[in-house]
Amino acid sequence: MKIRIGIVGYGNIGMAAETVLRQTPDMELAAVLTRRPGLDIKTPGVPVVLLEDAESLVGSIDVMILCGGSAKDLPEQGPKLAALFSTVDSFDTHAVIPEYFLSLDRAAKKTTAILAAGWDPGLLSAFRLLGDAFLPKGAGSTFWGRGVSQGHSFALRRVAGVKDAVQYTVPSESAVEAARGGAANLTAGEKHTRECYVVAEEGADRARIEEEIKTMPHYFAGYRTVVNFVDSVNRADMPHAGLSLRTGDSGGFRHTMELSLKTESNPVFTAGILTAYARAAFRLSREGGYGAKTVFDVPLSYLSPKDSATLMRELL
């Protein structure tokens, strides 16, 4: 029997999740939930249900993949849906993950809710944990880009007076080399520049928009932020990259660990991670592993459709 998946939200990540599910033999798309009446999707025969009617799907969905934004959607939708279904999301506001975790944990009494399961937080978070465990006497740094940040672009588009926008995160090469040399405590502003390309609505106060963007907590405040007002943006081109590294010494020997990521499509890669963690949520829920979980709480083998014997033979 295939794992029945619901997709909540049909933006870039939602559409990407639909694409990934078509390539995932042990899963099937069972429904798409949306706030938009009359939405057309690519998969024939799959029901499109208004988000307000989510409860009607209880018993027909095994795991909901939540594809909304972290700024406004997930803090509201996550707990409500986790009370009804097992869920997985890519919540990416690092500073308030503990608060969001608690809200999901209170709601997920008979479900499993895996949060912050993207590539960062998510994949790179797991690498940071390994580096901290393997090299406790050391320093770690994470860099993002150059590429389009889904969450930051979404946050831009929620600013009043913004018609459309996209944000590129650009790492500082000098900061990367400093981190490889063992530099610790590099600030956000030292490590990255955030380049914002904004299409303003006609008559909008551009000075107010720029100020609101540059002072936005958790997203742009504390970073070198450049706001460019343009006539249009290309939202189809969404590459991204990431680099997490850890340097340290033990027994008089110096070590460096690095994990590098380059993807031509941020949403499609994120959707691939979410789909794997949806499989893990299904397995944990069947075992009674209820409540909120992070990537630190999920056994690696639960992400794969392969059985233990196959994993040992092929990958161990």
Contacts in CASP RR format, 6 or more apart in sequence:
PFRMAT RR
TARGET T0000
AUTHOR 0000-0000-0000
METHOD contacts of the structure
MODEL  1
MKIRIGIVGYGNIGMAAETVLRQTPDMELAAVLTRRPGLDIKTPGVPVVL
LEDAESLVGSIDVMILCGGSAKDLPEQGPKLAALFSTVDSFDTHAVIPEY
FLSLDRAAKKTTAILAAGWDPGLLSAFRLLGDAFLPKGAGSTFWGRGVSQ
GHSFALRRVAGVKDAVQYTVPSESAVEAARGGAANLTAGEKHTRECYVVA
EEGADRARIEEEIKTMPHYFAGYRTVVNFVDSVNRADMPHAGLSLRTGDS
GGFRHTMELSLKTESNPVFTAGILTAYARAAFRLSREGGYGAKTVFDVPL
SYLSPKDSATLMRELL
2 25 0 8 1.000
2 26 0 8 1.000
2 27 0 8 1.000
2 28 0 8 1.000
3 26 0 8 1.000
3 27 0 8 1.000
3 28 0 8 1.000
3 62 0 8 1.000
3 63 0 8 1.000
3 278 0 8 1.000
3 279 0 8 1.000
3 282 0 8 1.000
4 27 0 8 1.000
4 28 0 8 1.000
4 30 0 8 1.000
4 60 0 8 1.000
4 61 0 8 1.000
4 62 0 8 1.000
4 63 0 8 1.000
5 17 0 8 1.000
5 21 0 8 1.000
5 27 0 8 1.000
5 28 0 8 1.000
5 29 0 8 1.000
5 30 0 8 1.000
5 61 0 8 1.000
5 62 0 8 1.000
5 63 0 8 1.000
5 64 0 8 1.000
5 65 0 8 1.000
5 275 0 8 1.000
5 278 0 8 1.000
6 29 0 8 1.000
6 30 0 8 1.000
6 31 0 8 1.000
6 32 0 8 1.000
6 33 0 8 1.000
6 57 0 8 1.000
6 61 0 8 1.000
6 63 0 8 1.000
6 64 0 8 1.000
6 65 0 8 1.000
7 14 0 8 1.000
7 17 0 8 1.000
7 18 0 8 1.000
7 29 0 8 1.000
7 31 0 8 1.000
7 32 0 8 1.000
7 33 0 8 1.000
7 64 0 8 1.000
7 65 0 8 1.000
7 67 0 8 1.000
8 32 0 8 1.000
8 33 0 8 1.000
8 34 0 8 1.000
8 51 0 8 1.000
8 54 0 8 1.000
8 64 0 8 1.000
8 65 0 8 1.000
8 66 0 8 1.000
8 67 0 8 1.000
8 68 0 8 1.000
8 77 0 8 1.000
8 81 0 8 1.000
9 32 0 8 1.000
9 33 0 8 1.000
9 34 0 8 1.000
9 35 0 8 1.000
9 51 0 8 1.000
9 66 0 8 1.000
9 67 0 8 1.000
9 68 0 8 1.000
10 18 0 8 1.000
10 32 0 8 1.000
10 34 0 8 1.000
10 36 0 8 1.000
10 39 0 8 1.000
10 41 0 8 1.000
10 67 0 8 1.000
11 67 0 8 1.000
11 68 0 8 1.000
12 150 0 8 1.000
12 235 0 8 1.000
12 238 0 8 1.000
12 267 0 8 1.000
13 67 0 8 1.000
13 68 0 8 1.000
13 90 0 8 1.000
13 150 0 8 1.000
13 267 0 8 1.000
13 270 0 8 1.000
13 271 0 8 1.000
13 274 0 8 1.000
14 32 0 8 1.000
14 65 0 8 1.000
14 67 0 8 1.000
14 267 0 8 1.000
14 271 0 8 1.000
15 42 0 8 1.000
15 267 0 8 1.000
16 265 0 8 1.000
16 267 0 8 1.000
16 268 0 8 1.000
16 270 0 8 1.000
16 271 0 8 1.000
16 272 0 8 1.000
17 65 0 8 1.000
17 67 0 8 1.000
17 271 0 8 1.000
17 272 0 8 1.000
17 274 0 8 1.000
17 275 0 8 1.000
18 29 0 8 1.000
18 32 0 8 1.000
18 41 0 8 1.000
18 42 0 8 1.000
18 43 0 8 1.000
19 42 0 8 1.000
19 268 0 8 1.000
19 271 0 8 1.000
20 268 0 8 1.000
20 271 0 8 1.000
20 272 0 8 1.000
20 275 0 8 1.000
21 27 0 8 1.000
21 28 0 8 1.000
21 29 0 8 1.000
21 275 0 8 1.000
22 29 0 8 1.000
22 43 0 8 1.000
24 275 0 8 1.000
24 305 0 8 1.000
25 305 0 8 1.000
26 279 0 8 1.000
26 305 0 8 1.000
27 275 0 8 1.000
27 278 0 8 1.000
27 279 0 8 1.000
29 43 0 8 1.000
29 46 0 8 1.000
30 46 0 8 1.000
30 47 0 8 1.000
30 57 0 8 1.000
30 60 0 8 1.000
30 61 0 8 1.000
30 62 0 8 1.000
31 46 0 8 1.000
31 47 0 8 1.000
31 48 0 8 1.000
31 49 0 8 1.000
31 57 0 8 1.000
31 60 0 8 1.000
31 61 0 8 1.000
32 39 0 8 1.000
32 41 0 8 1.000
32 46 0 8 1.000
32 47 0 8 1.000
32 48 0 8 1.000
32 49 0 8 1.000
33 48 0 8 1.000
33 49 0 8 1.000
33 50 0 8 1.000
33 51 0 8 1.000
33 54 0 8 1.000
33 57 0 8 1.000
33 64 0 8 1.000
34 48 0 8 1.000
34 49 0 8 1.000
34 50 0 8 1.000
34 51 0 8 1.000
35 50 0 8 1.000
35 51 0 8 1.000
37 50 0 8 1.000
38 48 0 8 1.000
39 48 0 8 1.000
40 48 0 8 1.000
41 48 0 8 1.000
49 56 0 8 1.000
49 57 0 8 1.000
51 77 0 8 1.000
54 80 0 8 1.000
54 81 0 8 1.000
54 84 0 8 1.000
54 85 0 8 1.000
55 84 0 8 1.000
57 85 0 8 1.000
58 84 0 8 1.000
58 85 0 8 1.000
61 85 0 8 1.000
62 85 0 8 1.000
62 86 0 8 1.000
62 282 0 8 1.000
62 285 0 8 1.000
63 85 0 8 1.000
63 86 0 8 1.000
63 87 0 8 1.000
63 88 0 8 1.000
63 278 0 8 1.000
63 281 0 8 1.000
63 282 0 8 1.000
63 285 0 8 1.000
64 81 0 8 1.000
64 85 0 8 1.000
64 86 0 8 1.000
64 87 0 8 1.000
64 88 0 8 1.000
65 87 0 8 1.000
65 88 0 8 1.000
65 89 0 8 1.000
65 271 0 8 1.000
65 274 0 8 1.000
65 275 0 8 1.000
65 278 0 8 1.000
66 73 0 8 1.000
66 74 0 8 1.000
66 77 0 8 1.000
66 78 0 8 1.000
66 81 0 8 1.000
66 87 0 8 1.000
66 88 0 8 1.000
66 89 0 8 1.000
67 89 0 8 1.000
67 90 0 8 1.000
67 274 0 8 1.000
68 74 0 8 1.000
68 77 0 8 1.000
68 89 0 8 1.000
68 154 0 8 1.000
69 151 0 8 1.000
69 154 0 8 1.000
70 90 0 8 1.000
70 91 0 8 1.000
70 92 0 8 1.000
70 93 0 8 1.000
70 151 0 8 1.000
70 154 0 8 1.000
71 93 0 8 1.000
71 151 0 8 1.000
71 154 0 8 1.000
71 155 0 8 1.000
71 158 0 8 1.000
71 219 0 8 1.000
72 158 0 8 1.000
74 89 0 8 1.000
74 91 0 8 1.000
74 100 0 8 1.000
75 100 0 8 1.000
75 103 0 8 1.000
78 87 0 8 1.000
78 89 0 8 1.000
78 103 0 8 1.000
78 104 0 8 1.000
78 107 0 8 1.000
78 113 0 8 1.000
79 103 0 8 1.000
79 104 0 8 1.000
79 106 0 8 1.000
79 107 0 8 1.000
80 107 0 8 1.000
81 87 0 8 1.000
82 104 0 8 1.000
82 107 0 8 1.000
82 108 0 8 1.000
82 111 0 8 1.000
82 113 0 8 1.000
82 291 0 8 1.000
82 292 0 8 1.000
83 107 0 8 1.000
83 108 0 8 1.000
83 109 0 8 1.000
83 111 0 8 1.000
84 111 0 8 1.000
85 111 0 8 1.000
86 108 0 8 1.000
86 111 0 8 1.000
86 112 0 8 1.000
86 113 0 8 1.000
86 281 0 8 1.000
86 282 0 8 1.000
86 284 0 8 1.000
86 285 0 8 1.000
87 104 0 8 1.000
87 108 0 8 1.000
87 111 0 8 1.000
87 112 0 8 1.000
87 113 0 8 1.000
87 114 0 8 1.000
87 281 0 8 1.000
88 113 0 8 1.000
88 114 0 8 1.000
88 115 0 8 1.000
88 117 0 8 1.000
88 274 0 8 1.000
88 277 0 8 1.000
88 278 0 8 1.000
88 280 0 8 1.000
88 281 0 8 1.000
89 114 0 8 1.000
89 115 0 8 1.000
89 116 0 8 1.000
89 117 0 8 1.000
89 274 0 8 1.000
90 116 0 8 1.000
90 117 0 8 1.000
90 118 0 8 1.000
90 122 0 8 1.000
90 270 0 8 1.000
90 273 0 8 1.000
90 274 0 8 1.000
91 97 0 8 1.000
91 100 0 8 1.000
91 115 0 8 1.000
91 116 0 8 1.000
91 121 0 8 1.000
92 116 0 8 1.000
92 118 0 8 1.000
92 120 0 8 1.000
92 121 0 8 1.000
92 150 0 8 1.000
92 151 0 8 1.000
93 100 0 8 1.000
93 218 0 8 1.000
93 219 0 8 1.000
94 121 0 8 1.000
94 218 0 8 1.000
95 217 0 8 1.000
95 218 0 8 1.000
96 218 0 8 1.000
97 115 0 8 1.000
97 116 0 8 1.000
97 121 0 8 1.000
97 294 0 8 1.000
100 115 0 8 1.000
100 116 0 8 1.000
101 115 0 8 1.000
101 292 0 8 1.000
101 294 0 8 1.000
102 292 0 8 1.000
104 113 0 8 1.000
104 115 0 8 1.000
104 291 0 8 1.000
104 292 0 8 1.000
105 113 0 8 1.000
105 291 0 8 1.000
105 292 0 8 1.000
107 113 0 8 1.000
108 290 0 8 1.000
108 291 0 8 1.000
108 292 0 8 1.000
109 290 0 8 1.000
109 291 0 8 1.000
110 290 0 8 1.000
111 285 0 8 1.000
111 290 0 8 1.000
111 291 0 8 1.000
112 281 0 8 1.000
112 282 0 8 1.000
112 284 0 8 1.000
112 285 0 8 1.000
112 288 0 8 1.000
112 289 0 8 1.000
112 290 0 8 1.000
112 291 0 8 1.000
112 293 0 8 1.000
113 281 0 8 1.000
113 291 0 8 1.000
113 292 0 8 1.000
113 293 0 8 1.000
114 277 0 8 1.000
114 280 0 8 1.000
114 281 0 8 1.000
114 284 0 8 1.000
114 292 0 8 1.000
114 293 0 8 1.000
114 294 0 8 1.000
114 295 0 8 1.000
114 298 0 8 1.000
115 292 0 8 1.000
115 293 0 8 1.000
115 294 0 8 1.000
116 122 0 8 1.000
116 125 0 8 1.000
116 294 0 8 1.000
116 295 0 8 1.000
117 273 0 8 1.000
117 274 0 8 1.000
117 277 0 8 1.000
117 294 0 8 1.000
117 295 0 8 1.000
118 270 0 8 1.000
118 273 0 8 1.000
118 274 0 8 1.000
119 240 0 8 1.000
119 242 0 8 1.000
119 261 0 8 1.000
119 263 0 8 1.000
119 269 0 8 1.000
119 270 0 8 1.000
119 273 0 8 1.000
120 142 0 8 1.000
120 144 0 8 1.000
120 242 0 8 1.000
120 244 0 8 1.000
121 295 0 8 1.000
122 273 0 8 1.000
122 294 0 8 1.000
122 295 0 8 1.000
123 259 0 8 1.000
123 261 0 8 1.000
123 273 0 8 1.000
123 295 0 8 1.000
124 142 0 8 1.000
124 242 0 8 1.000
124 244 0 8 1.000
124 259 0 8 1.000
124 261 0 8 1.000
125 294 0 8 1.000
125 295 0 8 1.000
125 296 0 8 1.000
126 295 0 8 1.000
126 296 0 8 1.000
127 244 0 8 1.000
127 257 0 8 1.000
127 259 0 8 1.000
128 140 0 8 1.000
128 142 0 8 1.000
128 244 0 8 1.000
128 246 0 8 1.000
129 296 0 8 1.000
130 257 0 8 1.000
131 140 0 8 1.000
131 246 0 8 1.000
131 257 0 8 1.000
132 140 0 8 1.000
132 246 0 8 1.000
134 246 0 8 1.000
134 257 0 8 1.000
135 246 0 8 1.000
135 247 0 8 1.000
135 248 0 8 1.000
135 249 0 8 1.000
135 250 0 8 1.000
135 255 0 8 1.000
135 257 0 8 1.000
137 248 0 8 1.000
137 249 0 8 1.000
137 250 0 8 1.000
138 182 0 8 1.000
138 184 0 8 1.000
138 246 0 8 1.000
138 247 0 8 1.000
138 248 0 8 1.000
138 249 0 8 1.000
139 179 0 8 1.000
139 182 0 8 1.000
139 183 0 8 1.000
139 184 0 8 1.000
139 185 0 8 1.000
139 246 0 8 1.000
139 247 0 8 1.000
139 248 0 8 1.000
140 179 0 8 1.000
140 184 0 8 1.000
140 244 0 8 1.000
140 245 0 8 1.000
140 246 0 8 1.000
140 247 0 8 1.000
141 175 0 8 1.000
141 176 0 8 1.000
141 179 0 8 1.000
141 183 0 8 1.000
141 186 0 8 1.000
141 191 0 8 1.000
141 244 0 8 1.000
141 245 0 8 1.000
142 242 0 8 1.000
142 243 0 8 1.000
142 244 0 8 1.000
142 245 0 8 1.000
143 171 0 8 1.000
143 172 0 8 1.000
143 175 0 8 1.000
143 176 0 8 1.000
143 179 0 8 1.000
143 191 0 8 1.000
143 192 0 8 1.000
143 242 0 8 1.000
143 243 0 8 1.000
143 244 0 8 1.000
144 169 0 8 1.000
144 171 0 8 1.000
144 192 0 8 1.000
144 240 0 8 1.000
144 241 0 8 1.000
144 242 0 8 1.000
144 243 0 8 1.000
145 168 0 8 1.000
145 169 0 8 1.000
145 170 0 8 1.000
145 171 0 8 1.000
145 192 0 8 1.000
145 240 0 8 1.000
145 241 0 8 1.000
145 242 0 8 1.000
146 168 0 8 1.000
146 169 0 8 1.000
146 170 0 8 1.000
146 171 0 8 1.000
146 241 0 8 1.000
147 168 0 8 1.000
147 169 0 8 1.000
147 170 0 8 1.000
147 238 0 8 1.000
147 239 0 8 1.000
147 240 0 8 1.000
147 241 0 8 1.000
147 266 0 8 1.000
148 166 0 8 1.000
148 167 0 8 1.000
148 168 0 8 1.000
148 169 0 8 1.000
148 237 0 8 1.000
148 238 0 8 1.000
148 239 0 8 1.000
148 240 0 8 1.000
148 266 0 8 1.000
149 167 0 8 1.000
149 168 0 8 1.000
149 169 0 8 1.000
149 194 0 8 1.000
149 240 0 8 1.000
149 266 0 8 1.000
150 238 0 8 1.000
150 266 0 8 1.000
150 267 0 8 1.000
150 270 0 8 1.000
151 219 0 8 1.000
152 167 0 8 1.000
152 169 0 8 1.000
152 194 0 8 1.000
152 219 0 8 1.000
152 220 0 8 1.000
153 165 0 8 1.000
153 166 0 8 1.000
153 167 0 8 1.000
153 235 0 8 1.000
155 216 0 8 1.000
155 219 0 8 1.000
156 162 0 8 1.000
156 165 0 8 1.000
156 166 0 8 1.000
156 167 0 8 1.000
156 196 0 8 1.000
156 198 0 8 1.000
156 213 0 8 1.000
157 164 0 8 1.000
157 165 0 8 1.000
159 165 0 8 1.000
159 209 0 8 1.000
159 212 0 8 1.000
159 213 0 8 1.000
159 216 0 8 1.000
160 204 0 8 1.000
160 209 0 8 1.000
160 212 0 8 1.000
161 200 0 8 1.000
161 201 0 8 1.000
161 204 0 8 1.000
161 205 0 8 1.000
161 209 0 8 1.000
162 198 0 8 1.000
162 199 0 8 1.000
162 200 0 8 1.000
162 201 0 8 1.000
162 204 0 8 1.000
162 209 0 8 1.000
163 199 0 8 1.000
163 200 0 8 1.000
163 201 0 8 1.000
164 198 0 8 1.000
164 199 0 8 1.000
164 232 0 8 1.000
164 233 0 8 1.000
164 235 0 8 1.000
165 196 0 8 1.000
165 197 0 8 1.000
165 198 0 8 1.000
165 199 0 8 1.000
165 233 0 8 1.000
166 196 0 8 1.000
166 197 0 8 1.000
166 233 0 8 1.000
166 234 0 8 1.000
166 235 0 8 1.000
167 194 0 8 1.000
167 195 0 8 1.000
167 196 0 8 1.000
167 197 0 8 1.000
168 194 0 8 1.000
168 195 0 8 1.000
168 197 0 8 1.000
169 192 0 8 1.000
169 193 0 8 1.000
169 194 0 8 1.000
169 195 0 8 1.000
169 240 0 8 1.000
170 192 0 8 1.000
170 193 0 8 1.000
170 194 0 8 1.000
170 195 0 8 1.000
171 191 0 8 1.000
171 192 0 8 1.000
171 242 0 8 1.000
171 243 0 8 1.000
172 190 0 8 1.000
172 191 0 8 1.000
172 192 0 8 1.000
172 193 0 8 1.000
175 183 0 8 1.000
175 186 0 8 1.000
175 190 0 8 1.000
175 191 0 8 1.000
176 243 0 8 1.000
178 186 0 8 1.000
179 186 0 8 1.000
179 245 0 8 1.000
179 247 0 8 1.000
180 245 0 8 1.000
180 247 0 8 1.000
180 256 0 8 1.000
181 247 0 8 1.000
182 247 0 8 1.000
182 248 0 8 1.000
187 222 0 8 1.000
188 222 0 8 1.000
188 223 0 8 1.000
189 222 0 8 1.000
189 223 0 8 1.000
189 224 0 8 1.000
192 223 0 8 1.000
192 224 0 8 1.000
193 223 0 8 1.000
193 224 0 8 1.000
193 225 0 8 1.000
193 226 0 8 1.000
194 220 0 8 1.000
194 223 0 8 1.000
194 224 0 8 1.000
194 225 0 8 1.000
194 226 0 8 1.000
195 226 0 8 1.000
195 228 0 8 1.000
196 213 0 8 1.000
196 220 0 8 1.000
196 225 0 8 1.000
196 226 0 8 1.000
196 227 0 8 1.000
196 228 0 8 1.000
197 228 0 8 1.000
197 230 0 8 1.000
197 233 0 8 1.000
198 209 0 8 1.000
198 213 0 8 1.000
198 227 0 8 1.000
198 228 0 8 1.000
198 229 0 8 1.000
198 230 0 8 1.000
199 229 0 8 1.000
199 230 0 8 1.000
199 231 0 8 1.000
199 232 0 8 1.000
199 233 0 8 1.000
200 206 0 8 1.000
200 209 0 8 1.000
200 229 0 8 1.000
206 229 0 8 1.000
209 227 0 8 1.000
210 227 0 8 1.000
213 220 0 8 1.000
213 225 0 8 1.000
213 227 0 8 1.000
214 220 0 8 1.000
214 221 0 8 1.000
214 225 0 8 1.000
214 227 0 8 1.000
215 221 0 8 1.000
238 265 0 8 1.000
238 266 0 8 1.000
238 267 0 8 1.000
239 262 0 8 1.000
239 263 0 8 1.000
239 264 0 8 1.000
239 265 0 8 1.000
239 266 0 8 1.000
240 261 0 8 1.000
240 263 0 8 1.000
240 266 0 8 1.000
240 269 0 8 1.000
241 260 0 8 1.000
241 261 0 8 1.000
241 262 0 8 1.000
241 263 0 8 1.000
242 260 0 8 1.000
242 261 0 8 1.000
242 262 0 8 1.000
243 258 0 8 1.000
243 259 0 8 1.000
243 260 0 8 1.000
243 261 0 8 1.000
244 258 0 8 1.000
244 259 0 8 1.000
245 256 0 8 1.000
245 257 0 8 1.000
245 258 0 8 1.000
245 259 0 8 1.000
246 256 0 8 1.000
246 257 0 8 1.000
246 258 0 8 1.000
247 254 0 8 1.000
247 255 0 8 1.000
247 256 0 8 1.000
247 257 0 8 1.000
248 254 0 8 1.000
248 255 0 8 1.000
248 256 0 8 1.000
249 255 0 8 1.000
261 269 0 8 1.000
263 269 0 8 1.000
276 303 0 8 1.000
276 304 0 8 1.000
277 295 0 8 1.000
277 298 0 8 1.000
277 303 0 8 1.000
279 302 0 8 1.000
279 303 0 8 1.000
279 304 0 8 1.000
279 305 0 8 1.000
280 298 0 8 1.000
280 299 0 8 1.000
280 302 0 8 1.000
280 303 0 8 1.000
281 293 0 8 1.000
283 302 0 8 1.000
284 293 0 8 1.000
284 298 0 8 1.000
284 302 0 8 1.000
301 308 0 8 1.000
301 311 0 8 1.000
304 311 0 8 1.000
306 314 0 8 1.000
END
